[in-house]
Amino acid sequence: MESAAQLIDARIAGLGDWRGKMLAEVRALIHEALPDVVEEWKWRGVPVWSSGGILCTGETYKAVVKLTFAKGASLDDPKHVFNASLDGNTRRAIDIREGGKINAAAFKALIRAAAELNRQKKK
């Protein structure tokens, strides 16, 4: 049985295009922000990063890499990194298109804030 990390590695390699590179980039940023983050593989092939609960998922579509934050609506986003699913009451997402960039510092701040929110909810 392959670990979640191995399955994510395989997904990145299997994409073989900009989406794989972007997924690898955001994965690295997540690990920089939270070195003890837990990688999971859920819902028949979705990379998930958790710390005290789900932080975000990393889905890949033909035209976008989508990072959906499970409790994104509860997070402050002063740099306006979230650009999708903005009308929901719970989730928020970041859609990255080919050639797109992500604000690394702001993204890592969101990851840390999501982990802190999960810790607060557990108390």
N, CA, C and O atoms as a MOPAC input file, in Angstrom:
PM7 MOZYME 1SCF
protein

 N      0.84000 1    -1.18000 1     0.00000 1
 C      0.00000 1     0.00000 1     0.00000 1
 C      0.88900 1     1.24900 1     0.00000 1
 O      1.77500 1     1.39500 1     0.84200 1
 N      0.63800 1     2.13000 1    -0.94600 1
 C      1.43200 1     3.34700 1    -1.02700 1
 C      0.96100 1     4.36400 1     0.00000 1
 O     -0.22300 1     4.43900 1     0.32600 1
 N      1.91100 1     5.14400 1     0.50300 1
 C      1.56600 1     6.20200 1     1.44900 1
 C      0.94300 1     7.37300 1     0.68200 1
 O      1.03900 1     7.45700 1    -0.54200 1
 N      0.31000 1     8.26000 1     1.42600 1
 C     -0.27100 1     9.45600 1     0.80500 1
 C      0.81300 1    10.26800 1     0.11100 1
 O      0.59700 1    10.77500 1    -0.99000 1
 N      1.97500 1    10.39500 1     0.74200 1
 C      3.07700 1    11.15400 1     0.13500 1
 C      3.49200 1    10.53400 1    -1.20400 1
 O      3.75000 1    11.25000 1    -2.17100 1
 N      3.55400 1     9.22000 1    -1.25100 1
 C      3.91600 1     8.54300 1    -2.50800 1
 C      2.84300 1     8.74500 1    -3.57100 1
 O      3.16000 1     8.93000 1    -4.74600 1
 N      1.59300 1     8.71000 1    -3.17300 1
 C      0.50200 1     8.93200 1    -4.12600 1
 C      0.51600 1    10.36200 1    -4.65100 1
 O      0.24400 1    10.59300 1    -5.82900 1
 N      0.82800 1    11.32100 1    -3.78800 1
 C      0.93800 1    12.71200 1    -4.23800 1
 C      2.13300 1    12.87500 1    -5.17300 1
 O      2.04000 1    13.55900 1    -6.19200 1
 N      3.25800 1    12.24400 1    -4.82300 1
 C      4.42800 1    12.25100 1    -5.71500 1
 C      4.05200 1    11.72600 1    -7.09700 1
 O      4.42900 1    12.30400 1    -8.11700 1
 N      3.31400 1    10.63800 1    -7.11800 1
 C      2.90900 1    10.01400 1    -8.38100 1
 C      1.96300 1    10.93000 1    -9.16400 1
 O      2.07100 1    11.02500 1   -10.38700 1
 N      1.05100 1    11.59400 1    -8.48100 1
 C      0.14500 1    12.52300 1    -9.14900 1
 C      0.93900 1    13.65500 1    -9.81200 1
 O      0.69800 1    14.00100 1   -10.96800 1
 N      1.88800 1    14.22300 1    -9.06400 1
 C      2.70700 1    15.31500 1    -9.58700 1
 C      3.46800 1    14.85000 1   -10.81800 1
 O      3.47300 1    15.53300 1   -11.84200 1
 N      4.10900 1    13.69300 1   -10.72500 1
 C      4.87200 1    13.15900 1   -11.86000 1
 C      3.96200 1    12.81400 1   -13.02800 1
 O      4.31000 1    13.05200 1   -14.18500 1
 N      2.80600 1    12.25700 1   -12.72900 1
 C      1.88500 1    11.83500 1   -13.77800 1
 C      1.27700 1    12.97400 1   -14.56700 1
 O      0.92100 1    12.80300 1   -15.73300 1
 N      1.15500 1    14.12700 1   -13.94700 1
 C      0.58700 1    15.26900 1   -14.66500 1
 C      1.52000 1    15.71500 1   -15.78300 1
 O      1.07000 1    16.02100 1   -16.88700 1
 N      2.82100 1    15.75400 1   -15.49700 1
 C      3.81900 1    16.02300 1   -16.52000 1
 C      3.72300 1    17.37000 1   -17.21500 1
 O      4.26900 1    17.53900 1   -18.30600 1
 N      3.05000 1    18.32100 1   -16.61400 1
 C      2.95100 1    19.64800 1   -17.22600 1
 C      2.98300 1    20.70800 1   -16.13500 1
 O      3.40400 1    20.43500 1   -15.01100 1
 N      2.54300 1    21.90800 1   -16.46200 1
 C      2.58900 1    23.02300 1   -15.51800 1
 C      1.80900 1    22.72800 1   -14.24200 1
 O      2.16100 1    23.22700 1   -13.17300 1
 N      0.74100 1    21.91300 1   -14.34400 1
 C     -0.06900 1    21.61100 1   -13.16800 1
 C      0.72800 1    20.81000 1   -12.13900 1
 O      0.61500 1    21.05100 1   -10.93700 1
 N      1.52600 1    19.86600 1   -12.61000 1
 C      2.37200 1    19.09500 1   -11.70500 1
 C      3.40900 1    19.97300 1   -11.02700 1
 O      3.66600 1    19.83900 1    -9.83100 1
 N      4.00000 1    20.87000 1   -11.80100 1
 C      4.98800 1    21.79200 1   -11.22900 1
 C      4.34200 1    22.70000 1   -10.19200 1
 O      4.92400 1    22.94900 1    -9.13600 1
 N      3.14300 1    23.19700 1   -10.48600 1
 C      2.46200 1    24.08800 1    -9.54600 1
 C      2.03600 1    23.32900 1    -8.29600 1
 O      2.17600 1    23.84400 1    -7.18700 1
 N      1.52400 1    22.12300 1    -8.45600 1
 C      1.13700 1    21.32300 1    -7.29500 1
 C      2.36000 1    21.04600 1    -6.41900 1
 O      2.26700 1    21.08800 1    -5.19200 1
 N      3.49900 1    20.76600 1    -7.04300 1
 C      4.73600 1    20.54400 1    -6.28500 1
 C      5.17000 1    21.82300 1    -5.56600 1
 O      5.65200 1    21.77300 1    -4.43500 1
 N      4.99500 1    22.95800 1    -6.22600 1
 C      5.38000 1    24.23400 1    -5.62000 1
 C      4.52800 1    24.54300 1    -4.39200 1
 O      5.06200 1    24.91000 1    -3.34500 1
 N      3.20900 1    24.39900 1    -4.51200 1
 C      2.36100 1    24.71100 1    -3.35300 1
 C      2.55500 1    23.67700 1    -2.23700 1
 O      2.46100 1    24.00800 1    -1.05500 1
 N      2.82100 1    22.44300 1    -2.61600 1
 C      3.10600 1    21.42100 1    -1.60600 1
 C      4.35000 1    21.81200 1    -0.81000 1
 O      4.36500 1    21.69500 1     0.41600 1
 N      5.38000 1    22.26900 1    -1.49500 1
 C      6.60900 1    22.69700 1    -0.81700 1
 C      6.33200 1    23.88200 1     0.11300 1
 O      6.86100 1    23.93700 1     1.22300 1
 N      5.50300 1    24.82800 1    -0.34000 1
 C      5.15800 1    25.97800 1     0.49700 1
 C      4.39900 1    25.53900 1     1.75000 1
 O      4.62000 1    26.07200 1     2.83700 1
 N      3.51000 1    24.57100 1     1.58700 1
 C      2.76300 1    24.05400 1     2.74000 1
 C      3.72900 1    23.45700 1     3.75500 1
 O      3.59300 1    23.69400 1     4.95500 1
 N      4.70700 1    22.68100 1     3.28100 1
 C      5.68000 1    22.06100 1     4.18300 1
 C      6.59800 1    23.09800 1     4.82300 1
 O      7.03500 1    22.92200 1     5.96000 1
 N      6.89300 1    24.18000 1     4.09900 1
 C      7.68500 1    25.26100 1     4.69300 1
 C      6.89700 1    25.94100 1     5.80700 1
 O      7.44700 1    26.26200 1     6.86000 1
 N      5.61800 1    26.15500 1     5.56800 1
 C      4.77700 1    26.83100 1     6.55100 1
 C      4.54000 1    25.97300 1     7.78200 1
 O      4.53300 1    26.47000 1     8.90800 1
 N      4.34700 1    24.67500 1     7.55700 1
 C      4.04800 1    23.73000 1     8.65100 1
 C      4.82600 1    22.43900 1     8.42600 1
 O      4.31000 1    21.50800 1     7.80800 1
 N      6.04600 1    22.37300 1     8.91200 1
 C      6.85500 1    21.17800 1     8.66900 1
 C      6.21700 1    19.86800 1     9.14300 1
 O      6.53500 1    18.80400 1     8.61300 1
 N      5.32300 1    19.93500 1    10.13400 1
 C      4.69300 1    18.71200 1    10.64800 1
 C      3.32400 1    18.44300 1    10.02700 1
 O      2.54700 1    17.65400 1    10.56400 1
 N      3.02400 1    19.08700 1     8.90700 1
 C      1.73600 1    18.88800 1     8.24200 1
 C      1.55800 1    17.41700 1     7.87300 1
 O      2.52700 1    16.72300 1     7.56600 1
 N      0.33000 1    16.95800 1     7.90600 1
 C      0.01000 1    15.57300 1     7.55000 1
 C     -0.53700 1    15.56500 1     6.12400 1
 O     -1.45400 1    16.31800 1     5.79300 1
 N      0.03400 1    14.70900 1     5.29500 1
 C     -0.46700 1    14.54500 1     3.94100 1
 C     -1.41400 1    13.35400 1     3.91200 1
 O     -1.13200 1    12.29700 1     4.47700 1
 N     -2.54800 1    13.55100 1     3.23900 1
 C     -3.53500 1    12.48900 1     3.11900 1
 C     -3.97300 1    12.38700 1     1.65800 1
 O     -3.74900 1    13.29100 1     0.85300 1
 N     -4.59700 1    11.26800 1     1.35000 1
 C     -5.11200 1    10.99000 1     0.00200 1
 C     -6.56000 1    10.58400 1     0.18400 1
 O     -6.84000 1     9.49200 1     0.67800 1
 N     -7.49000 1    11.45100 1    -0.21000 1
 C     -8.90600 1    11.19300 1     0.07000 1
 C     -9.74200 1    11.27400 1    -1.19400 1
 O     -9.29000 1    11.72100 1    -2.24800 1
 N    -10.95600 1    10.83100 1    -1.04900 1
 C    -11.97700 1    10.97800 1    -2.07300 1
 C    -11.50400 1    10.51100 1    -3.45500 1
 O    -11.67900 1    11.20000 1    -4.46000 1
 N    -10.90900 1     9.33800 1    -3.46800 1
 C    -10.46300 1     8.71600 1    -4.72900 1
 C     -9.46100 1     9.56000 1    -5.50200 1
 O     -9.54500 1     9.67600 1    -6.72500 1
 N     -8.53200 1    10.13700 1    -4.79400 1
 C     -7.42600 1    10.77700 1    -5.48800 1
 C     -7.25400 1    12.26400 1    -5.30900 1
 O     -6.81000 1    12.94400 1    -6.23400 1
 N     -7.59200 1    12.79000 1    -4.14700 1
 C     -7.39300 1    14.21000 1    -3.88500 1
 C     -6.33800 1    14.36400 1    -2.79300 1
 O     -6.51500 1    13.86000 1    -1.68400 1
 N     -5.23000 1    15.06400 1    -3.10300 1
 C     -4.25800 1    15.36600 1    -2.05200 1
 C     -4.88000 1    16.30100 1    -1.01800 1
 O     -5.54700 1    17.27600 1    -1.36200 1
 N     -4.64700 1    15.98100 1     0.25700 1
 C     -5.19300 1    16.77100 1     1.35200 1
 C     -4.07200 1    17.01100 1     2.35800 1
 O     -3.29600 1    16.10800 1     2.67100 1
 N     -4.00100 1    18.23900 1     2.85600 1
 C     -3.03700 1    18.57900 1     3.88800 1
 C     -3.79800 1    18.92900 1     5.14400 1
 O     -4.74200 1    19.71800 1     5.11300 1
 N     -3.37600 1    18.32600 1     6.27400 1
 C     -4.09200 1    18.47700 1     7.53000 1
 C     -3.14400 1    18.82200 1     8.67200 1
 O     -1.95800 1    18.49400 1     8.65900 1
 N     -3.72000 1    19.49500 1     9.65300 1
 C     -3.05300 1    19.77000 1    10.92200 1
 C     -4.16600 1    20.07000 1    11.91700 1
 O     -4.67600 1    21.18900 1    11.96700 1
 N     -4.53500 1    19.08000 1    12.69900 1
 C     -5.65400 1    19.23300 1    13.61500 1
 C     -6.99300 1    19.26700 1    12.89700 1
 O     -7.99800 1    19.67200 1    13.48100 1
 N     -7.01800 1    18.85800 1    11.67100 1
 C     -8.17600 1    18.90700 1    10.78700 1
 C     -7.69500 1    19.31200 1     9.39500 1
 O     -6.52800 1    19.65700 1     9.21000 1
 N     -8.58400 1    19.26900 1     8.43800 1
 C     -8.19500 1    19.59500 1     7.06600 1
 C     -7.82600 1    21.07500 1     6.95500 1
 O     -8.55100 1    21.95000 1     7.43000 1
 N     -6.68700 1    21.33200 1     6.31800 1
 C     -6.27900 1    22.69400 1     5.98400 1
 C     -6.77900 1    23.02200 1     4.58200 1
 O     -7.56700 1    23.94500 1     4.37700 1
 N     -6.28600 1    22.22400 1     3.61100 1
 C     -6.70000 1    22.45500 1     2.23100 1
 C     -6.51300 1    21.19400 1     1.39900 1
 O     -5.80200 1    20.25900 1     1.76800 1
 N     -7.19100 1    21.22300 1     0.25800 1
 C     -7.05100 1    20.14800 1    -0.72700 1
 C     -6.31600 1    20.71800 1    -1.92900 1
 O     -6.28100 1    21.93300 1    -2.12300 1
 N     -5.73000 1    19.84500 1    -2.73200 1
 C     -5.02000 1    20.26300 1    -3.93200 1
 C     -5.54200 1    19.51700 1    -5.14600 1
 O     -5.02700 1    18.45700 1    -5.50300 1
 N     -6.55400 1    20.06500 1    -5.77300 1
 C     -7.16400 1    19.41400 1    -6.92600 1
 C     -6.57600 1    19.96600 1    -8.22200 1
 O     -6.21000 1    21.13900 1    -8.30700 1
 N     -6.49300 1    19.10400 1    -9.21900 1
 C     -5.98800 1    19.53600 1   -10.52800 1
 C     -7.04800 1    19.27800 1   -11.58400 1
 O     -7.61500 1    18.19000 1   -11.67900 1
 N     -7.29400 1    20.30300 1   -12.36400 1
 C     -8.23300 1    20.23300 1   -13.47600 1
 C     -7.48900 1    20.61900 1   -14.73900 1
 O     -6.31800 1    20.99400 1   -14.67600 1
 N     -8.13900 1    20.53600 1   -15.86500 1
 C     -7.48800 1    20.82400 1   -17.14200 1
 C     -6.85400 1    22.21500 1   -17.16400 1
 O     -5.73000 1    22.37900 1   -17.63800 1
 N     -7.56900 1    23.21100 1   -16.65500 1
 C     -7.10000 1    24.58500 1   -16.77300 1
 C     -6.69500 1    25.23300 1   -15.45100 1
 O     -6.32400 1    26.40600 1   -15.42700 1
 N     -6.76400 1    24.47800 1   -14.34800 1
 C     -6.51100 1    25.11600 1   -13.05900 1
 C     -6.01900 1    24.11400 1   -12.01700 1
 O     -6.40400 1    22.94500 1   -12.02500 1
 N     -5.16800 1    24.59400 1   -11.12900 1
 C     -4.85000 1    23.89700 1    -9.88800 1
 C     -5.65600 1    24.63100 1    -8.82600 1
 O     -5.50400 1    25.84000 1    -8.65100 1
 N     -6.51100 1    23.90400 1    -8.12000 1
 C     -7.42500 1    24.50500 1    -7.13900 1
 C     -7.03000 1    24.06000 1    -5.74400 1
 O     -6.94800 1    22.86700 1    -5.45200 1
 N     -6.78900 1    25.03500 1    -4.89500 1
 C     -6.48300 1    24.78800 1    -3.49000 1
 C     -7.68200 1    25.26100 1    -2.68200 1
 O     -7.92100 1    26.46200 1    -2.55900 1
 N     -8.43000 1    24.31700 1    -2.13600 1
 C     -9.63700 1    24.65100 1    -1.39900 1
 C     -9.36900 1    24.53100 1     0.09200 1
 O     -8.98500 1    23.47000 1     0.58600 1
 N     -9.57500 1    25.63100 1     0.80000 1
 C     -9.38700 1    25.67200 1     2.24400 1
 C    -10.71100 1    25.32900 1     2.90300 1
 O    -11.71800 1    25.99700 1     2.66900 1
 N    -10.71100 1    24.29600 1     3.72200 1
 C    -11.93100 1    23.77800 1     4.32900 1
 C    -12.67800 1    24.83500 1     5.14200 1
 O    -13.90900 1    24.86800 1     5.13600 1
 N    -11.95300 1    25.68200 1     5.82600 1
 C    -12.57200 1    26.72100 1     6.66500 1
 C    -12.10300 1    28.10200 1     6.22600 1
 O    -11.94200 1    29.00300 1     7.05000 1
 N    -11.88900 1    28.26100 1     4.93900 1
 C    -11.32600 1    29.49200 1     4.39900 1
 C    -12.13500 1    30.74000 1     4.68100 1
 O    -11.56600 1    31.82300 1     4.82000 1
 N    -13.45300 1    30.61400 1     4.76700 1
 C    -14.29200 1    31.78900 1     5.02800 1
 C    -14.03600 1    32.36800 1     6.41900 1
 O    -14.38500 1    33.51800 1     6.68500 1
 N    -13.43700 1    31.59100 1     7.29300 1
 C    -13.14000 1    32.05100 1     8.65100 1
 C    -11.73600 1    32.64100 1     8.77600 1
 O    -11.33500 1    33.05700 1     9.86300 1
 N    -10.99500 1    32.68100 1     7.68700 1
 C     -9.61500 1    33.16600 1     7.72100 1
 C     -9.51900 1    34.58500 1     7.17500 1
 O    -10.18200 1    34.93200 1     6.19800 1
 N     -8.69300 1    35.39700 1     7.81400 1
 C     -8.39400 1    36.71800 1     7.27900 1
 C     -7.51000 1    36.54000 1     6.04600 1
 O     -6.58900 1    35.72400 1     6.04300 1
 N     -7.80000 1    37.30300 1     5.01500 1
 C     -7.04000 1    37.22400 1     3.76400 1
 C     -6.70100 1    38.64400 1     3.28900 1
 O     -7.21000 1    39.09800 1     2.26500 1
 N     -5.84100 1    39.33800 1     4.04000 1
 C     -5.55700 1    40.73400 1     3.70800 1
 C     -4.86200 1    40.91200 1     2.35500 1
 O     -4.94200 1    41.98900 1     1.76300 1
 N     -4.19500 1    39.89600 1     1.86600 1
 C     -3.50200 1    39.98500 1     0.57100 1
 C     -4.37700 1    39.49700 1    -0.58500 1
 O     -3.93900 1    39.48400 1    -1.73600 1
 N     -5.60800 1    39.09700 1    -0.27900 1
 C     -6.57600 1    38.65200 1    -1.29200 1
 C     -6.03700 1    37.50600 1    -2.14800 1
 O     -6.08600 1    37.53900 1    -3.37800 1
 N     -5.52300 1    36.49700 1    -1.45500 1
 C     -5.01700 1    35.29700 1    -2.13300 1
 C     -6.18700 1    34.45000 1    -2.62700 1
 O     -6.12200 1    33.86500 1    -3.70800 1
 N     -7.25100 1    34.38600 1    -1.83800 1
 C     -8.42900 1    33.63000 1    -2.27000 1
 C     -9.05700 1    34.33500 1    -3.47800 1
 O     -9.27000 1    35.54700 1    -3.47300 1
 N     -9.34500 1    33.53800 1    -4.50700 1
 C     -9.93800 1    34.11200 1    -5.71900 1
 C    -11.07500 1    33.25600 1    -6.27700 1
 O    -11.53800 1    33.49300 1    -7.39300 1
 N    -11.52500 1    32.26500 1    -5.50800 1
 C    -12.60300 1    31.38300 1    -5.96400 1
 C    -13.42400 1    30.93400 1    -4.75500 1
 O    -12.95000 1    30.95700 1    -3.61900 1
 N    -14.65200 1    30.52900 1    -5.02400 1
 C    -15.56900 1    30.08500 1    -3.96000 1
 C    -15.72900 1    31.16400 1    -2.89100 1
 O    -15.78600 1    30.86300 1    -1.69800 1
 N    -15.79900 1    32.40000 1    -3.32000 1
 C    -15.83900 1    33.52300 1    -2.38500 1
 C    -17.21700 1    33.75600 1    -1.77200 1
 O    -17.33700 1    34.48000 1    -0.78300 1
 N    -18.25100 1    33.15500 1    -2.34400 1
 C    -19.60600 1    33.37500 1    -1.85600 1
 C    -20.05000 1    32.37300 1    -0.80200 1
 O    -21.10100 1    32.55000 1    -0.18600 1
 N    -19.27000 1    31.33000 1    -0.58900 1
 C    -19.66700 1    30.30200 1     0.36000 1
 C    -19.51100 1    30.74600 1     1.80400 1
 O    -18.79500 1    31.70200 1     2.10000 1
 N    -20.18300 1    30.04700 1     2.68900 1
 C    -20.11900 1    30.35800 1     4.11600 1
 C    -18.97600 1    29.65700 1     4.82600 1
 O    -18.64600 1    30.00100 1     5.96100 1
 N    -18.36400 1    28.67300 1     4.16800 1
 C    -17.34800 1    27.87800 1     4.84300 1
 C    -16.01500 1    27.87400 1     4.09300 1
 O    -14.98800 1    28.28500 1     4.63300 1
 N    -16.04300 1    27.41400 1     2.86600 1
 C    -14.80600 1    27.22700 1     2.11500 1
 C    -14.40700 1    28.48500 1     1.34100 1
 O    -15.22300 1    29.36100 1     1.05600 1
 N    -13.11500 1    28.53100 1     1.01800 1
 C    -12.56200 1    29.50100 1     0.08400 1
 C    -11.51100 1    28.75100 1    -0.72200 1
 O    -10.94100 1    27.76700 1    -0.25000 1
 N    -11.26100 1    29.21700 1    -1.93200 1
 C    -10.30200 1    28.51300 1    -2.78200 1
 C     -9.37300 1    29.49200 1    -3.48400 1
 O     -9.63700 1    30.68900 1    -3.59100 1
 N     -8.28200 1    28.92400 1    -3.95200 1
 C     -7.31600 1    29.64300 1    -4.77400 1
 C     -7.21900 1    28.87000 1    -6.07600 1
 O     -6.82400 1    27.70500 1    -6.08200 1
 N     -7.57400 1    29.50600 1    -7.16900 1
 C     -7.42800 1    28.90600 1    -8.49600 1
 C     -6.17400 1    29.47100 1    -9.14100 1
 O     -6.02000 1    30.68600 1    -9.27000 1
 N     -5.28700 1    28.58400 1    -9.54300 1
 C     -4.05300 1    29.00000 1   -10.20400 1
 C     -4.08400 1    28.45700 1   -11.62200 1
 O     -4.20000 1    27.25100 1   -11.83900 1
 N     -3.98000 1    29.35600 1   -12.57200 1
 C     -4.00200 1    28.97800 1   -13.98400 1
 C     -2.58500 1    28.92500 1   -14.53200 1
 O     -1.64700 1    29.41900 1   -13.90500 1
 N     -2.43700 1    28.32900 1   -15.69400 1
 C     -1.11600 1    28.22300 1   -16.31800 1
 C     -0.47300 1    29.59700 1   -16.40700 1
 O     -1.09800 1    30.55900 1   -16.85300 1
 N      0.76500 1    29.68100 1   -15.98400 1
 C      1.49700 1    30.94200 1   -15.97900 1
 C      1.22600 1    31.78200 1   -14.74700 1
 O      1.85700 1    32.82100 1   -14.55100 1
 N      0.28800 1    31.34000 1   -13.90900 1
 C     -0.06000 1    32.08300 1   -12.70300 1
 C      0.98500 1    31.92500 1   -11.61400 1
 O      1.77000 1    30.97700 1   -11.60000 1
 N      0.96600 1    32.86200 1   -10.72800 1
 C      1.89000 1    32.85500 1    -9.59300 1
 C      1.07000 1    32.88600 1    -8.31200 1
 O     -0.09800 1    33.27500 1    -8.30700 1
 N      1.70200 1    32.47200 1    -7.24200 1
 C      1.06500 1    32.54500 1    -5.93300 1
 C      1.96400 1    33.37400 1    -5.02000 1
 O      3.18700 1    33.24000 1    -5.05300 1
 N      1.35900 1    34.21400 1    -4.22200 1
 C      2.09600 1    35.00900 1    -3.25000 1
 C      2.51000 1    34.04400 1    -2.13200 1
 O      1.70500 1    33.68500 1    -1.27200 1
 N      3.78100 1    33.63400 1    -2.16400 1
 C      4.25300 1    32.58800 1    -1.25300 1
 C      4.07900 1    32.97300 1     0.21300 1
 O      3.60200 1    32.16500 1     1.01000 1
 N      4.45600 1    34.18300 1     0.57300 1
 C      4.35900 1    34.59000 1     1.97700 1
 C      2.90100 1    34.63000 1     2.43300 1
 O      2.58500 1    34.16900 1     3.53000 1
 N      2.02100 1    35.17100 1     1.60800 1
 C      0.60600 1    35.24300 1     1.97400 1
 C     -0.02300 1    33.85200 1     2.02600 1
 O     -0.84800 1    33.57500 1     2.89600 1
 N      0.36400 1    32.97800 1     1.09800 1
 C     -0.15400 1    31.61000 1     1.09900 1
 C      0.27000 1    30.87200 1     2.36100 1
 O     -0.54600 1    30.20100 1     2.99300 1
 N      1.54500 1    30.99200 1     2.73100 1
 C      2.02300 1    30.32900 1     3.94200 1
 C      1.32600 1    30.88400 1     5.18500 1
 O      1.05200 1    30.13900 1     6.12600 1
 N      1.04100 1    32.18000 1     5.19300 1
 C      0.30900 1    32.76700 1     6.31400 1
 C     -1.09600 1    32.16100 1     6.41400 1
 O     -1.58000 1    31.89900 1     7.51500 1
 N     -1.75200 1    31.93700 1     5.26400 1
 C     -3.06800 1    31.30400 1     5.27200 1
 C     -2.99400 1    29.88100 1     5.80700 1
 O     -3.86200 1    29.45900 1     6.57200 1
 N     -1.96300 1    29.13700 1     5.41100 1
 C     -1.78800 1    27.76100 1     5.89900 1
 C     -1.62700 1    27.76600 1     7.42100 1
 O     -2.26000 1    26.97500 1     8.12000 1
 N     -0.78000 1    28.65800 1     7.92500 1
 C     -0.57000 1    28.73200 1     9.37800 1
 C     -1.85100 1    29.14600 1    10.09600 1
 O     -2.17300 1    28.61400 1    11.15900 1
 N     -2.57800 1    30.09300 1     9.51400 1
 C     -3.83200 1    30.54600 1    10.12700 1
 C     -4.87100 1    29.42900 1    10.13600 1
 O     -5.62000 1    29.29000 1    11.10300 1
 N     -4.92200 1    28.63800 1     9.07600 1
 C     -5.85600 1    27.51400 1     9.02600 1
 C     -5.52200 1    26.48400 1    10.09700 1
 O     -6.42300 1    25.93300 1    10.72900 1
 N     -4.23300 1    26.22100 1    10.30500 1
 C     -3.82000 1    25.27700 1    11.35000 1
 C     -4.17800 1    25.82300 1    12.73000 1
 O     -4.63600 1    25.07500 1    13.59500 1
 N     -3.97200 1    27.11100 1    12.93700 1
 C     -4.31200 1    27.71700 1    14.22300 1
 C     -5.81800 1    27.66300 1    14.46700 1
 O     -6.25500 1    27.38400 1    15.58400 1
 N     -6.60500 1    27.92600 1    13.44200 1
 C     -8.06000 1    27.83800 1    13.56600 1
 C     -8.48200 1    26.42000 1    13.95700 1
 O     -9.35600 1    26.24500 1    14.80600 1
 N     -7.86600 1    25.41300 1    13.34200 1
 C     -8.17300 1    24.02500 1    13.70500 1
 C     -7.83100 1    23.75400 1    15.17100 1
 O     -8.58300 1    23.07600 1    15.87200 1
 N     -6.70500 1    24.27800 1    15.63000 1
 C     -6.31600 1    24.08200 1    17.03000 1
 C     -7.31500 1    24.75700 1    17.97000 1
 O     -7.67400 1    24.19200 1    19.00200 1
 N     -7.76100 1    25.95300 1    17.62000 1
 C     -8.72000 1    26.66800 1    18.45100 1
 C    -10.04900 1    25.93100 1    18.52400 1
 O    -10.69200 1    25.89700 1    19.57300 1
 N    -10.45500 1    25.34500 1    17.40800 1
 C    -11.73600 1    24.61700 1    17.35600 1
 C    -11.67600 1    23.36600 1    18.22600 1
 O    -12.69900 1    22.92000 1    18.74400 1
 N    -10.47800 1    22.79800 1    18.38800 1
 C    -10.31900 1    21.56600 1    19.18200 1
 C    -10.43100 1    21.84600 1    20.68000 1
 O    -10.76600 1    20.95900 1    21.46500 1
 N    -10.14600 1    23.09700 1    21.06800 1
 C    -10.12000 1    23.43800 1    22.51900 1
 C    -11.50800 1    23.53800 1    23.07600 1
 O    -11.67800 1    23.81200 1    24.26400 1

